Amino acid sequence: MEDTIAAISTPIGEGGIAIIRISGSQALAIADTMFVSTKGLPSTYRSHTIHLGRVINESRQPLDEVLLTVLRHPYTYTTEDTVEINCHGGRQIARTVLAECLQRGARLAEPGEFTKRAFLNGRIDLTQAEAVMDVISAKTDRAHMAAEQALEGSLSRKVEKLRQQLLSILAHVEAHIDFPEEDISPAISGELEIELTSIIASLEQLLATSKEGKILREGISVAIVGRPNVGKSSLMNALLGTERSIVTATPGTTRDTIEESANIRGIPVKFIDTAGIRKARGKAEEIGINKSHNAFIESDLCIHVLDISRLFSKTDFNLLKRFYKKNVIYVLNKYDLPHKLILPTNIQHIDALKISTMTGYGIEVLKDRIEKISLNNSPVSFDFEVLINERHSEALQRAIKALKLALSDMQKNASIEVISQQIRIGFSIIGEIVGKTTTEDLMEKIFSKFCIGK
């Protein structure tokens, strides 16, 4: 990694400032050729200082007045010499300054290359590198907090602790391969089984957070369904806290699905307001109803709205049957009006929430229910120390499988070589999570998801 890289680290577009980052052994030398100031050359500046000056082109014409930050190795993001140029925001000026950096000897950074260098130089491990992207893409406070914990090394510490415990077991087992005349005593064998069982349990506990981690990163989709004029659009507006869907007293106002995202108890939720389901009256309404069916099928959760001020209808019953095996929340809307709805005796057991989109009654309780179902009845305090991603989940499953085979072999008094092989496989797989054992293909897959400049 002797080459020096550069990229724009802020979003392209108009703004107050744009930041161009340069990292590598020639970062200061490149800055010397394109930055002029009354304070001398950047290579003479102390680390972690900011200086006012101008960026010039090769003809020494000024391009922009900037602030230049000098960050000397190893106390930088990449652990390399780093220069950050804060120029005025805007597509043209940022690209012009970057072009000067490239003209003076830097190479355009690949996606995620700054973070990749931080990993390769040992400043962060692979889980922390992934957490950087999670911090950037976090949609809610909860997602951001979980990502920050991972960035600070909460997952790394847990994984490394288990890895060291497994290494200790492996050392005990392989010692008997080197000295085959010394059999493992029943007492020591029993202790190793207990330790291995404990490690497997800890790995399974980490694996159990995969669903919550995915929900925080990606969110869930919630389809709001029901027959026309039961208050689906009003409910969507109440959940969003804004007038997003058109609301009228005329049935069939919503002819198409309307999608909008919201933060519900720290969970990213995409609400889908659907057309009222009934026998279509026209081609436009037929298309809307078909989209409603598709939204219901594809959604993670369904809110079935019933109108408590109207008699129970055949349409209501048909919808109840259709949603029976779906993850669904039943709500009885218009609770502020006289009650006319009587559920048939065979479905009176459903746990329906009573709400009023007009007064706001029951809306917060509905949000609580969405949270509870989304997290699969996990503790609503959401005090998870770590939340693993899909890559971690896949690796944990493989590691658990290998270690369970090793445990089974121990209990069957299998050969030491067979036991050792399975433990070593598990040990290597766990190392993949934090990047102790990894491949170029894996790193390429992870860092290619990053934006250029990070």
Residue, then its C-alpha position, 0 to 999 in steps of 0.5 A: m500500500e505504498d501508493t497514495i489515494a484520494a477521494i471526495s468524502t462528502p456527498i456530491g452536490e451543493g453544500g457548505i463544504a466539501i471534503i477531499r481526503i488524501s491518504g498515504s506516504q505522499a499525502l503531505a508532499i502532494a499537499d505541498t505542491m497545491f496548497v499555499s499559505t503564509k504559514g509555509l508548507p503543509s509538510t512542516y505543520r504539526s499533526h492534527t492542526i488546521h490551516l487557512g490557505r488556497v488551493i492552486n493549479e499547476s499554473r499557480q492560479p488560485l482555485d479556492e480558499v480552503l481549510l487544510t488539515v494535517l494528520r500524521h501517522p499513525y494517529t489517523y483513520t488509516t494509520e497513514d499520513t492523511v490530509e483533508i482539504n475543506c473546500h467550498g461545497g459544489r460539484q465543480i469545485a470539489r471535482t476540480v480540487l480532487a483532479e489536482c490531487l490526482q494530477r499531483g500523484a494520488r490515485l482515485a480511491e476505490p469504494g471503501e478503500f480508506t476503511k480497508r486500509a484501516f483494517l489492513n493496518g490493524r486499526i480496526d477489525l472486520t466487524q468494526a469496518e462493517a460497523v462504519m457502513d452501518v453507522i452511515s446507513a443507520k435509519t433510526d437512533r436504535a440502528h445508530m446506537a447498535a452500529e456505534q457499539a459495534l464500531e467501538g468493538s462490542l462484537s469484536r470483544k465477544v468474538e475474540k474472547l470466545r476465540q481465545q477460549l476455543l484456542s485454549i481447548l485446542a491447545h489441550v487437545e493437540a498437546h495429546i496428539d504430540f504426546p499420544e502416550e498420555d491419554i486425556s483423563p476423564a476429569i480433563s475430558g469432562e472439563l473440556e466438554i463443559e467449556l466447549t458446551s459453554i462456547i457453543a451456547s455463547l455462539e448461539q446467543l450471538l446468532a439469536t440477534s441476527k433477526e433484530g440486527k437485520i430489522l434495524r438495518e433494513g427495517i420492515s414493511v407493513a401493509i395497511v389493508g381493509r375494505p373501503n372507507v374503514g380509515k386506512s389512509s387516516l391510520m397511515n397519516a396518524l402513524l406517520g404524523t403527517e398528511r401523506s394519504i388523501v382522506t375523504a368520506t368517499p369510498g375507494t379514494t385510494r386507487d394505488t398503493i402509497e408507500e412512506s417510511a417512518n421511525i416506529r420505536g427506533i425501527p425503520v418501518k415502510f408503511i403501505d396504504t392500500a386500496g380498499i378491497r372490494k369488487a372493483r368498479g372500473k379498471a383503475e380500481e381493479i389495478g389498485i386492488n391487485k396491487s393491494h393483494n401483492a402488497f399484502i403478500e410481500s409485506d412483513l406485517c399486515i394491519h387489518v383495519l375494521d370499522i367499529s361503527r359499521l356492521f360486519s360484512k362478508t368482505d370483512f370475513n373474507l379478508l379475515k380468512r385471507f390474513y389468518k396465517k399472516n403476521v397480522i395486527y387487527v384494529l377496530n377503528k373509529y372507536d369514538l363513534p357508536h359501536k355497531l360491529i359485532l364479530p362472529t362467534n368463531i372469530q371473537h377470540i382475535d386480539a383486536l386493538k381499539i383505536s381512533t384515528m380522529t382522536g389519536y386513541g390507541i395509536e401509541v399502543l398500536k406502535d408498541r404492538i408493531e415493535k413487539i411483533s417486529l422484534n419477535n417478542s424480544p425485550v422492548s428495552f432493546d439493550f442488545e450489546v451486539l447485533i450481528n449481520e448476515r455474514h456473521s450469521e452464516a459464519l456462526q452457523r458453520a462454526i456451531k456445526a463444526l463445534k457440535l461435531a467436535l463435542s459429539d466426537m468427544q462424548k463418543n471418545a473418538s480419536i484426538e485427531v478427529i476432535s482436533q480437526q473439527i475444533r480447528i475448523g470452528f476456530s478458523i471460522i470464528g476468526e473470519i468474523v473479525g478478520k483474523t482468517t479472511t480472503e481477498d474475495l471476502m474483503e472485496k465483497i465487504f468493502s465494495k459496498f462502501c461509498i468512494g471516500k470512506 
